[in-house]
Amino acid sequence: QVQLVESGGGLVQAGGSLRLSCVASGRIFSINAMGWYRQAPGKQRELVASITSSVSTSYADSVKGRFTISRENSKNTMYLQMNSLKPEDTAVYYCKAESVVVDGGYYATIWGQGTQVTVSS
């Protein structure tokens, strides 16, 4: 069984920083694209940033210049460094993995359970 587990969320003041981690566990051979999404109360889930297996990245306009996505393929781990946080960044942050090849199987998409990020003004 393959799982994604996020960590690093919490409460921070506006202007502060947090670093989120997403670890994929299981007998994994490879993961194609990975991404961070967020969902604020009453809003739809939105893409924050994504990264391919070749480390090509993309960002939502709202976080460009403030957030940095990265990954360590050898550890099946993805990170999101969030700087200059704003109250509007408050949301549950989810990680997603696509095209996951495992021992004996394949997963098109896997989601983590989410980690809460709260930014106070």
C-alpha positions in Angstrom: 0.0 0.0 0.0 1.2 3.5 -0.9 0.5 6.5 1.3 1.3 10.2 1.2 1.8 11.9 4.5 2.1 15.6 4.9 3.7 17.5 7.8 4.9 20.9 8.7 1.7 22.8 8.9 0.8 25.1 11.8 0.0 28.6 13.0 2.2 31.4 11.9 2.0 35.2 11.8 1.7 37.1 8.6 5.2 37.5 7.0 6.4 34.3 8.6 7.6 31.0 7.0 6.7 27.4 7.0 8.1 24.3 5.3 5.7 21.5 4.3 6.9 18.0 3.6 5.2 15.2 1.8 6.6 11.7 2.2 5.4 8.8 0.0 5.7 5.5 1.7 5.6 2.0 0.3 7.5 -0.1 -2.3 7.8 2.7 -4.8 9.8 2.5 -8.0 9.0 5.9 -9.4 6.7 8.9 -9.2 6.0 11.2 -12.1 4.6 14.6 -11.2 3.9 15.8 -7.7 2.0 18.8 -6.5 0.7 20.8 -3.6 -2.9 21.9 -3.5 -4.8 23.9 -1.0 -8.4 24.3 0.0 -9.7 27.1 2.1 -13.1 27.0 3.9 -15.9 27.4 1.4 -13.6 27.4 -1.6 -12.6 24.8 -4.2 -9.3 23.0 -4.0 -6.6 24.8 -6.1 -3.2 24.0 -7.4 -0.4 25.8 -5.6 2.7 24.4 -7.2 3.8 21.3 -9.1 7.0 19.6 -10.0 7.8 16.9 -12.5 10.2 14.0 -12.1 12.7 16.1 -14.1 12.3 18.9 -11.6 10.4 21.3 -13.8 8.2 23.5 -11.7 5.2 25.7 -12.0 3.3 27.9 -9.5 0.0 29.6 -9.1 0.3 33.4 -9.7 -0.7 34.0 -6.1 2.4 32.3 -4.7 5.0 33.1 -7.2 8.1 34.6 -5.6 7.0 33.5 -2.2 6.8 29.7 -2.3 9.3 27.2 -3.6 8.6 23.6 -4.4 11.3 20.9 -4.5 11.6 17.1 -4.2 14.1 14.4 -3.4 13.4 11.5 -5.7 15.7 9.2 -3.7 13.6 9.8 -0.6 10.2 10.0 -2.4 9.8 13.3 -0.6 8.4 16.7 -1.8 8.7 20.0 0.0 7.0 23.4 -0.1 8.9 26.3 1.4 6.5 29.1 2.1 7.8 32.5 2.8 6.1 35.9 3.3 2.9 34.1 4.3 -0.3 36.0 4.1 -3.7 35.4 5.8 -5.1 34.4 2.5 -2.7 31.5 2.4 -4.7 29.9 5.2 -6.0 26.5 4.0 -5.6 22.8 4.3 -2.6 21.9 2.1 -2.6 18.6 0.3 0.1 16.8 -1.6 -0.6 14.7 -4.7 1.4 12.2 -6.6 0.7 11.1 -10.2 1.7 8.0 -12.1 3.2 6.1 -9.2 4.8 2.8 -10.1 5.0 0.4 -7.2 6.1 -3.2 -6.7 3.2 -5.1 -8.3 1.1 -2.2 -9.3 0.4 1.3 -10.5 -1.5 4.3 -9.1 -2.7 7.0 -11.4 -3.2 9.5 -8.6 -2.6 9.4 -4.8 -3.6 12.2 -2.4 -2.4 12.9 1.1 -4.7 13.6 4.0 -3.7 17.3 4.3 -2.1 19.6 6.8 -3.6 22.8 8.2 -1.8 26.1 7.6 -3.1 29.1 9.4 -1.7 32.6 8.9 -2.8 35.2 11.4 -2.8 38.9 10.6 
